[in-house]
Amino acid sequence: MKNIFFSLILLTAGVIQAQNNTSYWQQHVDYKMDVDVNVENFKFTGTQELTYTNNSPDTLNRVFYHLYFNAFQPGSEMNARLESIADPDGRMVRNEGTEEEPKRVSRISDLSEDQIGYLRVNSLTQDGTSLDYEEVGTVLEVELAEPILPGKKITFNMEFEGQVPEQIRRSGRNSSEGVALSMSQWYPKLAEYDFQGWQADPYIAREFHGVWGDFDVKISIDKDYILGSTGYLQNPQEIGYNYEEEGTKVKRKKGDKLTWHFKAPKVHDFTWAADPEYIHDKLVAEDGTVLHFLYKDNEDIKENWKNLQPKTAELLLYFNEHIGPYPWDQYSVVQGGDGGMEYAMLTLITGERSFGSLVGVTAHEMAHAWFQHLMATNESKHEWMDEGFTSYISSEAENVVLGENKDNPHTGSYRGYQYLANSGREQPQSTHADRYELNALYGTSAYSKGAVFLAQLGYIIGEENLSKTLNRYYDEWKFKHPTPNDFIRIAEKVSGAELDWYLMDWTQTTNTIDYAIDGVEMNDAKATVSLKRNGLMPMPIDIDVTYADGSKKTYYIPLEMMRWEKKAREGEERTVAKDWAWGFPTYELEIDASKDITSVEIDSSKMMADVNPSDNVWNKDGESSEEEGEE
């Protein structure tokens, strides 16, 4: 009996320990890299010294590196996925058929030996001891000579070589706009190890995850090339180019190459681009951040790139106010890549665009400096936080900076989500970014549904609480790796509402919101509105009643499981009705009918993502109407 009792004590103690093992930790890396680039054949060699600190409670017996450039080879997993998916990325394929009957062929399959990309590790040591490793596609599997104990620090030394692929996706040489080198995901990058273990996903053209640390990088390249890079340039006079004084040139050294030296503190990525025809402009924003702009010497785009610069400063200030202060001293907007992609302290964007498009892509990618390079979610597992939050805040910013003055700048995201939800092909947002059936399903889920998550949260807890949530999220999670639960807990602390139901239904299921007005029955000075929940996802409900004299009255039906009531908007005449518990599919609301009622409407703000809004309005003439959202 004592043995049984003692066993129960041990079991209970273990459960308590497991349930309370919630202390946050994250790994740390410091990189020192020296790289020599040959711009004639687009090959490079490098050395890397990486100091790794194991801040986890676990003993590590092996590590993994990402070798992203290996994806750009005919036999790669990225290429196989590109050839098998029904809607391949148009930038990565060519059409051998007709417009009516397209025959899409992977551009990666076309690459010759001197056009492919690769990263090869030639030697690797751990504190001086040679290691065994195996290259498996885009991942290097490394067996350690000695385990890395919790709290311990070790140093890896590596020699590597690579070849820059033809520009296919994000990284590459000779882009369609003539940019020589777009160098993202170019170096052997240690994979992240977190509370869910090693995050060593193969590269299939999706998202990234990295370890926080400091970078010290030297890049030797042809003396005619100008670089834009993550980090701060350490030797402007030595290379004959001064970023601090725009356009300053000094006599350059003799020789074929110059070495650009950059240092980047507290980042989880390092990217650069280079071209001999870059124009470099600089603007200092009101908060002191130095904004760099590097773009091709092309008369057709100069005016747009000049006009972009003050708008970028405005965007920066908007994000500072509505998320939190940008913490680094500079940010660069660089022409390169194949569309728009965010990197640490910079973005690569294509530059031959209309002015509106140029501002739009800059707004989106710059917002990623917060939602990915400060609040660095695991994009592969929570891609909707990265892309959706960015889409939300960049749309808000553009609405102000471009003077669009839309009542709801997210109508496009709502339409995209509603189309997805009604398509019958939606997958939960908890789906790994690589494992969506179609690219379109991934894009709509991550961008549109992700943006609606935030916009609709404003409907649920109020815009003021949403604004405070974003600020507090920044304060508590900058320079960390937050999860969806971390964000929703912030929203709960700010508002006082219970919101676990919202996170679960919206992101982990494909349950939809579908409420309807089933009828309105008049009874002297009162009227009864019969409501019905057709969808599985619950919501609190705003009901707007409009009278014949033009006056309005709002009724608020709290959701019982929220255990909370939203504050009325300023100047709003509102009545709080009894809670609606999810288990009851119907609800009767008694409203004032002392004046003639002309219409009753569920959510006139259109901020609740009802998948069938056609039955959300009752009119006195007996017809339902669905108001169109603002374009």
Secondary structure, 3 states (H helix, E strand, C coil): CHHHHHHHHHHHHHHHHHHCCCCCCCCEEEEEEEEEEECCCCEEEEEEEEEEECCCCCCEEEEEEECHHHHCCCCCHHHHHHHHCCCCCHHHEEECCCCCCCCEEECHHHCCCCCCCEEEEEEEEECCEECEEEEECCEEEEEEEEEECCCCEEEEEEEEEEECCECCCCCEECCCCCCCEEECCCCCEECEEECCEEECCCCCCCCCCCCCEEEEEEEEEECCCEEEECCEECCHHHHCEECCCCCEECCCCCCCEEEEEEEEEEECCCCEEEECCEEEEEEECCCCCEEEEEEECCHHHHHHHHHHHHHHHHHHHHHHHHCCCCCCCEEEEEECCCCEEEECCEEEECCCCCHHHHHHHHHHHHHCCCCCCCECCCCCCCHHHHHHHHHHHHHHHHHHHCCCCCCCCCHHHHHHHHHHHCCCCCCCCCCCHHHCCCHHHHHHHHHHHHHHHHHHHHHHHCHHHHHHHHHHHHHHHCCECCCHHHHHHHHHHHHCCCCHHHHHHHHHCCCCECEEEEEEEEECCEEEEEEEECCCCCCCEEEEEEECCCCEEEEEECEHHHCCCCCCCCCCCEEECCCECCCCCEEEEEEECCCCEEEEEECCCCCCCECCHHHCEEECCCCCCCCCCCC
